[in-house]
Amino acid sequence: MQVVVQLFAGARQAAGCESVAVEVSPPVTARRVLDSIRRELPELAPLAASSRLAVGGRYAADDAAIGEDSEIVLIPPVSGG
C-alpha cells in the first residue's frame, strides 16, 4: 500500500518537499512506514532513525496499525533551549 507522509522542520528541508509517498507492505504499521522511508528516501534516513510518526494527530507506537486514509506526519527530533 502506498502512504503519504507529511514532513516538518528538518525532514522537509532534507527532502525538499512537504510530503513523500512510500510503499509499505501489509500489515501497515508505524515501524514499517519508518523503515520504508529509510529505504526509499536515503536523504531522510538519518532523521527517520530518530523520528516519530504521528497518525491522526497522535504519536503512534511502532506496532500501531495505519489505515489507507490516515494522516501520517514524520516528527523529527526537537532541540532547543
C-alpha positions in Angstrom: 0.0 0.0 0.0 1.2 3.5 -0.8 1.0 6.0 2.1 1.7 9.8 2.0 3.8 11.2 4.9 3.7 14.9 5.7 7.1 16.3 6.6 8.1 19.1 9.0 11.2 21.1 10.0 14.5 19.3 9.2 12.7 16.5 7.4 11.1 18.9 5.0 14.4 20.6 4.4 16.2 17.4 3.8 13.6 16.1 1.3 13.0 19.4 -0.4 9.2 18.9 -0.3 6.2 19.0 2.0 5.3 15.3 1.7 6.5 12.0 0.4 4.8 8.8 -0.8 6.3 5.5 0.2 5.3 1.9 -0.5 4.6 -0.2 2.6 3.8 -3.9 2.6 0.9 -5.1 4.8 0.3 -5.1 7.7 1.0 -1.4 7.6 2.4 -0.2 10.9 4.3 2.9 12.1 7.5 0.9 12.2 7.0 -0.3 8.6 6.4 3.2 7.4 9.6 4.5 9.1 11.5 1.5 7.6 10.1 2.3 4.1 11.1 6.0 4.5 14.7 5.0 5.4 14.9 2.5 2.5 13.2 4.6 -0.2 14.5 8.1 0.7 18.1 7.9 1.8 18.2 11.7 2.3 15.7 11.2 5.2 17.3 8.1 6.6 19.4 9.8 9.3 16.4 11.8 10.6 13.9 8.9 10.3 16.1 6.8 12.6 15.4 9.2 15.5 12.0 10.5 14.4 8.5 9.5 15.4 5.3 9.2 13.4 2.0 10.9 14.3 -1.1 9.3 12.9 -4.3 11.2 13.1 -2.7 13.9 15.3 -1.3 11.5 17.9 2.1 9.9 18.3 1.9 6.3 17.1 3.5 3.3 18.8 5.8 1.2 16.5 3.1 -1.5 16.2 0.2 0.9 15.6 -1.9 -0.1 12.6 -2.2 2.6 9.9 -5.2 2.7 7.6 -5.3 3.8 4.0 -6.7 7.3 4.6 -4.7 8.0 7.8 -3.0 11.4 8.1 0.7 10.5 8.8 3.3 13.0 9.9 7.0 12.5 10.4 8.1 14.3 13.5 11.9 14.9 13.6 13.7 15.3 16.9 13.2 18.7 18.5 16.0 20.6 20.1 16.0 24.0 21.8 16.9 25.7 24.9 
